[in-house]
Amino acid sequence: MSTVPVNCFEDGSPSATLNAGGNGTAGLGTSSGVLFDTIVQNTGSSITYDTTHAHSGSQSCLISTSSAVTCYGMWASSGSLTAGTQLWFRAYLYKTSNPASTHTIFELTTSGTRCADAVVNTTGTLTMRDANGTTIFTTTNTIPLNQWFRVEGYVISNASTGQVELKLFSSADSTSPTETKTSAATVNTTGGSMNQARFGVASGGVSGVSWWMDDVAMSVNGYIGPGPVLHHMIAGAPWQNGFTVISKAPGASSVRLKVATNSALTQNVQYVSAQTPDSYGYVSHQATELTPGNQYYFGLYDTPPGGTEAAVTASVIAPLTGTCKTLPAEDVPQSFTLAIASCINTANGLSNPDAATTDWVNWQPDLAVFTGDFNYENPTSTSIPVQIATYENQILNYGGEQATMLAQAWGYYCRSNHDSFETAGQNTDTDNTATTINIEAATEVFPFGTLGDSRSPLVGLYQSWVCGRVRFIMVDIRNTDRSPSDATDNSSKTMLGATQLEWFYSQLLMPEPMKVVISDTAWMGLLSGASGDLEDAKWWSYDTERQAIISFMQANSARVGGLVWIHGDTHGVGCATAAKNTWGGFPVYCAAPVRQTGAAAYNTSTFSQFYNNSGGDCRHYGRVTFTDNGSTIAVNFQGWDAVNQVAQVSQTDTFSCPPQTSASGGAFAGMTA
């Protein structure tokens, strides 16, 4: 359910009947926002997309009746509306003439029983009516014709002490109302929690009316105001002097990012140039010329058509102020923290569902990495909007905790099997259109750094970055070069593909004395033949390539330096010492799941320590602390249980990394404490 659902009507074709979403469907990857849950279009009426007039974007909604019937779009608490005893509403309207008969433009109900509604009179004034359809008040001013105007107000539901307010803004995007009408707190507005919001001819069908509406919205928090409504912001892909914010604000026209060093956005302010949202409603803002190892805050500003720039002050569910840390300076000793994990399942009935996401945000790591299974939708669509909508629906339906995590404690992201094309039971051949589209959708929604793949279309989303004297290397096994996992394992079978493998080798030889490899799936283990071994594309199904990688690392151990491998996917937290890892002889850490059970855990005996709550509910992530004193780099891994606030597993690996030299001491065999 949304805190502020907004519908901008950009998701359908002109003249087509409005799409209905249900349960917060986010406009199918368009700039629409949140679709109505239900469309009511009786014979003799139409509710369609139209390009004749638009307040934002290129379309609005046209309502027409030729019979005395109802015709409206509705949000309900069973879908996208947050119910409440006080709700605020907003609608941008365009009428070419006053109606021949009074008709509703908006109605709030309790399970279909009217609480209050707003109507346009034949004189062009606006009236609000109570539960019985009795007039509460009528405006003195009339609506302007042949231009957009805005109506906002609220309803407090109570059978005897209810109250309503309505504001008319003849200048559509003004912050000063032309007229405000407020009732006494003595109105019959039914009582109970209002759970349906209807925009259109919601009751008392009227024939022969026609008008446009756009950027309609509801709120449980207060007045929405003019301008766009933020859907979400994702801050990530940081580097030493900047970071990227991907934003979606339905109804936005010209958006720029304000960046500052305090949460009030008043200190050391910088702006990222204004941009027009793309066809999916997204803007990519790149903040630059920042200071390494510093925390920054940001918010969105929009300039509406014919209006002046103002902060975006309404949100569907995300926080309006985000934060991101730039990476610590390169090539000098730096100590920093990393939060890392995978696997977020939005299924109902899970205990303490938000414990790990909330704890992750509160911990405020210097760097954050999410290693896949952002959702469990197993998308197979070859439509970019549909694939984008899969991400948007996850953000919308999970609740504010995930939106907060994205805006205030995100970083780098790689996909895994459930948020890419693959599903169990397939041979997971990723060389297909759906995977290519999934890659494109991910780059639309999430920030990425400089990718190792420069091909078009992109084959994989592998990338690297440096913190101090540590190089992070994120591989992408959900690439379209990968061989099917059930193919015969030989030298022609590849997990990474030749291009990514060559890139991976080059990253291992970079001059930093410490390397951290990040992958979505498990590195250690043997193919057992158990269900899921092949279908989910684990490294044990590509052992020939795995052995080739191990041989390369060992042959170049002096240049590779200290090495740690971190992954998610396996549902539990675990760590293996260098001696325990017989697939390369370097420490391995596993961090999962953020919100899932511990049932999906394979080859757990390969770890020195492993915990998955005996297969029960887990709210886990990895807390990793890097301490560089100039001569050694110590890496402390904690498999953090957010519910019990305890490290269920812990391991410290220390690597000798003298200044100006590669790591020493026998390749990756750090001293395990």
BELHUHU-V817811 format. One record per run of one state. SS is the DSSP state (alpha for helix, beta for strand, coil for the rest). FROM is the first residue (numbers start at 1). TO is the last residue. If there is no record, write none. Layout:
BEGIN
ss=SS from=FROM to=TO
ss=SS from=FROM to=TO
END
This chain:
BEGIN
ss=coil from=1 to=1
ss=beta from=2 to=2
ss=coil from=3 to=5
ss=beta from=6 to=7
ss=coil from=8 to=16
ss=beta from=17 to=17
ss=coil from=18 to=26
ss=alpha from=27 to=29
ss=coil from=30 to=32
ss=beta from=33 to=33
ss=coil from=34 to=37
ss=beta from=38 to=41
ss=coil from=42 to=44
ss=beta from=45 to=50
ss=coil from=51 to=59
ss=beta from=60 to=65
ss=coil from=66 to=70
ss=beta from=71 to=76
ss=coil from=77 to=80
ss=beta from=81 to=81
ss=coil from=82 to=83
ss=beta from=84 to=84
ss=coil from=85 to=85
ss=beta from=86 to=94
ss=coil from=95 to=102
ss=beta from=103 to=110
ss=coil from=111 to=112
ss=beta from=113 to=120
ss=coil from=121 to=125
ss=beta from=126 to=129
ss=coil from=130 to=134
ss=beta from=135 to=138
ss=coil from=139 to=147
ss=beta from=148 to=156
ss=coil from=157 to=161
ss=beta from=162 to=169
ss=coil from=170 to=178
ss=beta from=179 to=182
ss=coil from=183 to=186
ss=beta from=187 to=187
ss=coil from=188 to=193
ss=beta from=194 to=194
ss=coil from=195 to=195
ss=beta from=196 to=201
ss=coil from=202 to=209
ss=beta from=210 to=219
ss=coil from=220 to=228
ss=beta from=229 to=239
ss=coil from=240 to=241
ss=beta from=242 to=250
ss=coil from=251 to=254
ss=beta from=255 to=260
ss=coil from=261 to=269
ss=beta from=270 to=275
ss=coil from=276 to=281
ss=beta from=282 to=287
ss=coil from=288 to=294
ss=beta from=295 to=303
ss=coil from=304 to=308
ss=beta from=309 to=311
ss=coil from=312 to=314
ss=beta from=315 to=315
ss=coil from=316 to=321
ss=beta from=322 to=325
ss=coil from=326 to=329
ss=beta from=330 to=330
ss=coil from=331 to=335
ss=beta from=336 to=341
ss=coil from=342 to=343
ss=beta from=344 to=344
ss=coil from=345 to=354
ss=alpha from=355 to=363
ss=coil from=364 to=366
ss=beta from=367 to=370
ss=coil from=371 to=383
ss=alpha from=384 to=398
ss=coil from=399 to=399
ss=alpha from=400 to=408
ss=coil from=409 to=411
ss=beta from=412 to=413
ss=coil from=414 to=432
ss=alpha from=433 to=445
ss=coil from=446 to=450
ss=beta from=451 to=451
ss=coil from=452 to=462
ss=beta from=463 to=468
ss=coil from=469 to=469
ss=beta from=470 to=474
ss=coil from=475 to=497
ss=alpha from=498 to=508
ss=coil from=509 to=513
ss=beta from=514 to=519
ss=coil from=520 to=538
ss=alpha from=539 to=555
ss=coil from=556 to=556
ss=alpha from=557 to=560
ss=coil from=561 to=561
ss=beta from=562 to=567
ss=coil from=568 to=572
ss=beta from=573 to=576
ss=coil from=577 to=586
ss=beta from=587 to=590
ss=coil from=591 to=594
ss=beta from=595 to=597
ss=coil from=598 to=603
ss=alpha from=604 to=606
ss=coil from=607 to=608
ss=beta from=609 to=611
ss=coil from=612 to=612
ss=alpha from=613 to=615
ss=coil from=616 to=616
ss=beta from=617 to=618
ss=coil from=619 to=619
ss=beta from=620 to=628
ss=coil from=629 to=631
ss=beta from=632 to=641
ss=coil from=642 to=645
ss=beta from=646 to=656
ss=coil from=657 to=663
ss=beta from=664 to=664
ss=coil from=665 to=670
ss=beta from=671 to=672
ss=coil from=673 to=673
END
